[in-house]
Amino acid sequence: MDNKSLSDYFVSTVTCINVASLMAKFDDFCAFVDTYKPTIIMVSETWLTSFITDVLISLDGYTIFRSDRVGRGGGLCVYISDLVLDNFTVTPLAGNTGGIDSLFLKVINSSTTFAQGCVYRPSSSFLRTI
């Protein structure tokens, strides 16, 4: 790993999108990614289950991190460009946010450390759980 900072990877291209079923809209999602080429893509309401493998939702040039909701709806995933992963180590962070979908990643190299989070509060959750 070298000492590149995250700004070398155009952090301004972090994208957050609510897809309400990634599988149903995967072609449109791929077209969006191909057009804008974001460095980090945070996706809420993926509606993925353990029966849907990463291979089915993979993107060339990206690595996926997932947090599927148990039960209907919800779920999150984060795609990170392999260009970032060539110079940074990314590790999922454990945590329980009780009723709120969350996925936090620790991103680190020899000069930079930060946490990237994707959070979705379903309308059925209580505000006080935040």
Secondary structure, 3 states (H helix, E strand, C coil): CCCCCHHHHCHHHEEEEECCCCCCCHHHHHHHHHHHCCCEEEEECCCCCCCCCHHHHCCCCEEEEEECCCCCCCCEEEEEEHHHHCCCEEEEECCCCCCCEEEEEEEECCCCEEEEEEEECCCCCCHHHC
